[in-house]
């Protein structure tokens, strides 16, 4: 990833503080955010009854999300290049 593309991604981020003990995501929720933990601890709990089944599902989703993220980054790069051309 180029430095410029990384800057575009960082510009889309926001800082969110979370109180100790607060649940951010429940097991099974569909995610629409990506979290980076800057300080503190995270406790992750996965029910035992379907851990492997769920793990395989998560692997599939992570692969799809990785591809989607790469597509978003490529789009951001194209937008940047178009903007630079227009500014010339």
Backbone as CSV, one residue per row, in Angstrom:
resi,resn,N_x,N_y,N_z,CA_x,CA_y,CA_z,C_x,C_y,C_z
1,UNK,0.850,-1.167,0.000,0.000,0.000,0.000,0.900,1.236,0.000
2,UNK,0.546,2.179,-0.830,1.342,3.398,-0.880,1.072,4.247,0.357
3,UNK,1.983,5.156,0.616,1.819,6.069,1.753,0.564,6.914,1.575
4,UNK,0.306,7.330,0.341,-0.876,8.150,0.065,-2.162,7.364,0.310
5,UNK,-2.175,6.112,-0.109,-3.365,5.280,0.106,-3.591,5.063,1.598
6,UNK,-2.505,4.842,2.322,-2.608,4.677,3.769,-3.164,5.936,4.409
7,UNK,-2.714,7.095,3.936,-3.209,8.366,4.473,-4.713,8.498,4.225
8,UNK,-5.173,8.078,3.047,-6.612,8.120,2.726,-7.412,7.264,3.715
9,UNK,-6.881,6.070,4.011,-7.563,5.174,4.954,-7.588,5.795,6.342
10,UNK,-6.460,6.314,6.779,-6.369,6.925,8.114,-7.325,8.107,8.224
11,UNK,-7.482,8.873,7.160,-8.396,10.019,7.190,-9.854,9.596,7.368
12,UNK,-10.159,8.341,7.070,-11.529,7.834,7.236,-11.774,7.289,8.647
13,UNK,-10.721,7.192,9.450,-10.832,6.607,10.789,-11.283,7.636,11.818
14,UNK,-11.898,7.136,12.870,-12.256,7.973,14.008,-11.793,7.270,15.283
15,UNK,-11.549,8.056,16.310,-11.163,7.510,17.606,-12.430,7.327,18.429
16,UNK,-12.526,6.181,19.052,-13.703,5.891,19.883,-13.219,5.307,21.204
17,UNK,-13.553,5.975,22.284,-13.223,5.459,23.606,-14.318,4.523,24.087
18,UNK,-13.931,3.489,24.795,-14.899,2.516,25.313,-14.609,2.298,26.791
19,UNK,-15.661,2.358,27.597,-15.508,2.147,29.036,-15.135,0.701,29.332
20,UNK,-14.389,0.511,30.388,-13.999,-0.828,30.810,-15.237,-1.689,31.057
21,UNK,-15.232,-2.901,30.541,-16.345,-3.826,30.751,-17.462,-3.710,29.738
22,UNK,-17.429,-2.694,28.886,-18.496,-2.497,27.903,-18.348,-3.486,26.750
23,UNK,-19.455,-4.092,26.340,-19.469,-5.010,25.208,-19.546,-4.177,23.930
24,UNK,-18.608,-4.407,23.030,-18.555,-3.652,21.777,-19.257,-4.429,20.675
25,UNK,-19.034,-5.738,20.635,-19.631,-6.599,19.618,-20.085,-7.886,20.285
26,UNK,-21.269,-8.324,19.956,-21.779,-9.597,20.466,-21.415,-10.713,19.491
27,UNK,-21.180,-11.898,20.006,-20.900,-13.053,19.170,-22.033,-13.237,18.160
28,UNK,-21.685,-13.388,16.902,-22.685,-13.609,15.859,-23.136,-12.341,15.159
29,UNK,-22.798,-11.162,15.703,-23.180,-9.899,15.055,-22.481,-9.763,13.706
30,UNK,-23.160,-9.140,12.773,-22.542,-8.807,11.500,-21.786,-7.503,11.706
31,UNK,-20.515,-7.488,11.347,-19.686,-6.313,11.598,-19.770,-5.270,10.508
32,UNK,-19.718,-4.015,10.917,-19.641,-2.920,9.948,-18.565,-1.917,10.365
33,UNK,-17.743,-2.322,11.328,-16.628,-1.493,11.793,-15.387,-2.356,11.913
34,UNK,-14.261,-1.687,11.918,-12.965,-2.338,12.116,-12.330,-1.646,13.303
35,UNK,-11.932,-2.415,14.301,-11.411,-1.821,15.532,-9.918,-2.065,15.670
36,UNK,-9.211,-1.035,16.078,-7.811,-1.136,16.464,-7.741,-0.758,17.933
37,UNK,-7.133,-1.589,18.732,-7.016,-1.306,20.163,-5.686,-0.591,20.384
38,UNK,-5.766,0.667,20.780,-4.559,1.461,20.996,-3.997,1.265,22.390
39,UNK,-4.890,1.196,23.382,-4.479,0.937,24.758,-5.539,0.075,25.419
40,UNK,-5.134,-0.639,26.449,-6.087,-1.449,27.190,-6.067,-2.903,26.764
41,UNK,-7.112,-3.619,27.134,-7.207,-5.058,26.879,-8.534,-5.376,26.201
42,UNK,-8.538,-6.494,25.505,-9.751,-6.981,24.853,-9.998,-8.400,25.323
43,UNK,-11.234,-8.704,25.653,-11.627,-10.051,26.027,-12.547,-10.576,24.935
44,UNK,-12.168,-11.684,24.317,-12.977,-12.270,23.255,-13.523,-13.598,23.749
45,UNK,-14.845,-13.748,23.663,-15.485,-14.982,24.110,-16.251,-15.589,22.943
46,UNK,-15.977,-16.867,22.675,-16.659,-17.591,21.608,-17.300,-18.820,22.227
47,UNK,-18.604,-19.018,22.018,-19.257,-20.219,22.565,-18.582,-21.490,22.064
48,UNK,-18.471,-22.501,22.923,-17.763,-23.728,22.578,-18.549,-24.630,21.622
49,UNK,-19.860,-24.571,21.620,-20.654,-25.548,20.887,-20.425,-25.546,19.383
50,UNK,-20.052,-24.428,18.801,-19.839,-24.418,17.352,-18.581,-23.657,16.965
51,UNK,-17.577,-23.755,17.793,-16.367,-22.972,17.569,-15.747,-23.258,16.202
52,UNK,-15.555,-24.510,15.843,-14.893,-24.824,14.575,-15.768,-24.437,13.383
53,UNK,-17.064,-24.682,13.476,-17.966,-24.299,12.390,-17.905,-22.786,12.196
54,UNK,-17.963,-22.064,13.292,-17.923,-20.606,13.244,-16.561,-20.117,12.746
55,UNK,-15.493,-20.786,13.148,-14.158,-20.407,12.725,-14.035,-20.496,11.203
56,UNK,-14.551,-21.569,10.623,-14.500,-21.712,9.166,-15.296,-20.597,8.497
57,UNK,-16.449,-20.254,9.072,-17.277,-19.157,8.546,-16.511,-17.840,8.642
58,UNK,-15.842,-17.601,9.762,-15.067,-16.377,9.938,-13.907,-16.306,8.953
59,UNK,-13.253,-17.447,8.705,-12.155,-17.464,7.736,-12.666,-17.032,6.363
60,UNK,-13.839,-17.554,5.969,-14.430,-17.201,4.679,-14.738,-15.718,4.627
61,UNK,-15.356,-15.189,5.688,-15.698,-13.768,5.724,-14.458,-12.890,5.713
62,UNK,-13.426,-13.286,6.429,-12.202,-12.491,6.445,-11.577,-12.436,5.057
63,UNK,-11.622,-13.549,4.344,-11.079,-13.575,2.984,-11.874,-12.648,2.085
64,UNK,-13.208,-12.713,2.179,-14.045,-11.832,1.364,-13.809,-10.373,1.739
65,UNK,-13.745,-10.095,3.044,-13.547,-8.718,3.494,-12.184,-8.192,3.069
66,UNK,-11.170,-9.055,3.052,-9.840,-8.643,2.601,-9.913,-8.214,1.134
67,UNK,-10.603,-9.016,0.319,-10.755,-8.672,-1.100,-11.515,-7.364,-1.257
68,UNK,-12.574,-7.180,-0.457,-13.352,-5.943,-0.524,-12.502,-4.746,-0.114
69,UNK,-11.690,-4.904,0.924,-10.823,-3.821,1.376,-9.815,-3.465,0.283
70,UNK,-9.249,-4.476,-0.364,-8.308,-4.209,-1.447,-9.001,-3.448,-2.582
71,UNK,-10.248,-3.798,-2.876,-11.003,-3.083,-3.910,-11.241,-1.629,-3.507
72,UNK,-11.565,-1.407,-2.239,-11.776,-0.040,-1.748,-10.486,0.760,-1.875
73,UNK,-9.364,0.151,-1.496,-8.083,0.847,-1.583,-7.725,1.176,-3.034
74,UNK,-8.013,0.259,-3.952,-7.763,0.522,-5.372,-8.635,1.676,-5.849
75,UNK,-9.885,1.707,-5.412,-10.790,2.792,-5.791,-10.287,4.120,-5.243
76,UNK,-9.843,4.125,-3.982,-9.297,5.350,-3.395,-8.083,5.836,-4.191
77,UNK,-7.247,4.911,-4.623,-6.064,5.270,-5.403,-6.480,5.876,-6.750
78,UNK,-7.502,5.296,-7.392,-7.989,5.848,-8.668,-8.566,7.238,-8.469
79,UNK,-9.302,7.434,-7.384,-9.875,8.754,-7.084,-8.759,9.768,-6.892
80,UNK,-7.733,9.373,-6.156,-6.598,10.260,-5.912,-5.932,10.657,-7.229
81,UNK,-5.699,9.673,-8.110,-5.051,9.955,-9.389,-5.910,10.877,-10.248
82,UNK,-7.218,10.656,-10.238,-8.129,11.512,-11.006,-8.095,12.932,-10.465
83,UNK,-8.112,13.065,-9.139,-8.058,14.368,-8.508,-6.765,15.094,-8.884
84,UNK,-5.646,14.363,-8.865,-4.352,14.968,-9.222,-4.352,15.437,-10.679
85,UNK,-4.942,14.655,-11.578,-5.022,15.049,-12.986,-5.860,16.312,-13.157
86,UNK,-6.970,16.385,-12.421,-7.850,17.533,-12.522,-7.199,18.804,-11.973
87,UNK,-6.307,18.641,-11.000,-5.639,19.793,-10.390,-4.499,20.348,-11.239
88,UNK,-4.079,19.600,-12.250,-2.968,20.060,-13.110,-3.399,21.142,-14.055
